[in-house]
Amino acid sequence: MAYLVITKKIHFTFTVSKVSRRYFKKILALCSFVYGGTLIFTISQVFDTIVIASLLEEGSAKAGIFGLATIVTSIIQAPQRGIISASIPHLSKAWKDKNMALLQKVYQRSSINLLIFACGIFLLIWLNFTDGIITFGVKPSYLDAAWIFFLLGITKIIDMGTGVNSQIIGTSTYWRFELISGVILLSVMLPLTYILTKQYGLIGPAIAALISISIYNIIRIIFLWKKFRLFPLTIQSLYTLLLAGGCYGVCYFALKEIHGFGGMIIRSIVFIALYATGVISMKLSPDIQPVVQTIKKRLGIK
C-alpha cells in the first residue's frame, strides 16, 4: 500500500460518479444479495459445532473432535479457491459476450479438475487417517473423528465435483438465485443438524451436511440446466470415481498390514503413483496434458 501511494499508482476519490448515482440501487441490491449468500453459507459451516457443544455431554471435547475432522476436510478444498478465482473473469466475459460454449467449457473443466483433486486428496488422507492419529501421538479419542471426516470428505467431493455453479449463477442476471439457494440450504441444514445430533450424536451433523449440501448442489445443477442447458458432469467424471476407488482398493488391501510412519509414506507414494498415472493415461482432464508436456520438456524427456 505504501509503495503504491509513494509511486503515485493508487488514487483516492471521494466524488460520487454519475454511474454510481444512476445504478446505486442496483449496486446496493447486488452487494446485499452477495453478502447475504456468503453469510448464509458461513453460518451453515459453523452451526454444527455450536449444536454439538450445546446438545451433547462433554460438548466442548466432542466439538474438538468434530473440529479436527472439519480442519482436515478443509485441506480437500485447497484447489477450489484457486480455480474459483481463475474462473470468475472468464465467466463474466462469457456472460457479457453471451458465449454459452465458453460457459459450458469452464463449467465442465472446473468440475472434472476439482473432482480429480478432491478424490485424490480425500482418499490419500483417508488411507492414513487412523495411522496418523496413532503415529503422531494424538489422543485416542480423536479416532472418533475418522467417520466424521469420511462423511464430510464425501460432502466436499460432491460440492467440488459440481464445479463452479455458484460463480456461474453469481455472474449471471439470475444472481438473486444464489441467495435463494442459500436460504434453502440453511432451512434444510439447521433443523436437520439439530435433529440428527440429538438422535445419532457426534456423527449426526456430518450426515446433515452430506444431505443438505447434496440437495443444495442438485438444485443449482437443475437450475443451470433448465435455464441455460449447462451441465457439469461427463463420462470422465464417472471414470475418475472408478479410478479413485480402484487405486484406494489396491493400496488398502495390499498395504493394510504396514503401519507407522513408514506405512503412511509407502501407501501415499503407491496411491499417488497409481492415481496420477491413471489420470494422465486416461486423459481425464484436457488441462492436465499441457502440464505433463511442460514437465517432460523441463526434464528433457521426449
Residue, then its C-alpha position, 0 to 999 in steps of 0.5 A: m500500500a505504501y509503495l503504491v501511494i509513494t509511486k503515485k499508482i493508487h488514487f483516492t476519490f471521494t466524488v460520487s460518479k454519475v454511474s454510481r448515482r444512476y445504478f446505486k440501487k442496483i449496486l446496493a441490491l447486488c452487494s446485499f444479495v452477495y453478502g447475504g449468500t456468503l453469510i448464509f453459507t458461513i453460518s451453515q459451516v459453523f452451526d454444527t459445532i455450536v449444536i454439538a457443544s450445546l446438545l451433547e455431554e462433554g460438548s466442548a471435547k466432542a466439538g474438538i473432535f468434530g473440529l479436527a475432522t472439519i480442519v482436515t476436510s478443509i485441506i480437500q478444498a485447497p484447489q477450489r479457491g484457486i480455480i474459483s478465482a481463475s474462473i470468475p473473469h472468464l465467466s463474466k466475459a462469457w456472460k457479457d459476450k453471451n458465449m454459452a460454449l465458453l460457459q459450458k467449457v469452464y463449467q465442465r473443466s472446473s468440475i472434472n479438475l476439482l473432482i480429480f483433486a478432491c478424490g485424490i486428496f480425500l482418499l490419500i488422507w483417508l488411507n492414513f487417517t487412523d495411522g496418523i492419529i496413532t503415529f503422531g501421538v494424538k489422543p485416542s479419542y480423536l479416532d472418533a473423528a475418522w467417520i466424521f471426516f469420511l462423511l464430510g470428505i464425501t460432502k466436499i467431493i460432491d460440492m467440488g465435483t459440481g464445479v463452479n455453479s455458484q460463480i456461474i449463477g453469481t455472474s449471471t442476471y439470475w444472481r438473486f438465485e444464489l441467495i435463494s439457494g442459500v436460504i434453502l440450504l440453511s432451512v434444510m441444514l439447521p433443523l436437520t443438524y439439530i435433529l440428527t445430533k440429538q438422535y445419532g450424536l457426534i456423527g449426526p451433523a456430518i450426515a446433515a451436511l452430506i444431505s443438505i449440501s447434496i440437495y443444495n448442489i442438485i438444485r443449482i445443477i437443475f437450475l443451470w440446466k433448465k435455464f441455460r442447458l449447462f451441465p457439469l458432469t461427463i463420462q470422465s467424471l464417472y471414470t475418475l470415481l472408478l479410478a479413485g476407488g480402484c487405486y484406494g482398493v489396491c493400496y488398502f488391501a495390499l498395504k493394510e498390514i504396514h503401519g507407522f510412519g513408514g506405512m503412511i509414506i509407502r501407501s501415499i507414494v503407491f496411491i499417488a503413483l497409481y492415481a496420477t498415472g491413471v489420470i494422465s493415461m486416461k486423459l481425464s482432464p484436457d488441462i492436465q496434458p499441457v502440464v505433463q508436456t511442460i514437465k517432460k520438456r523441463l526434464g528433457i524427456k521426449 
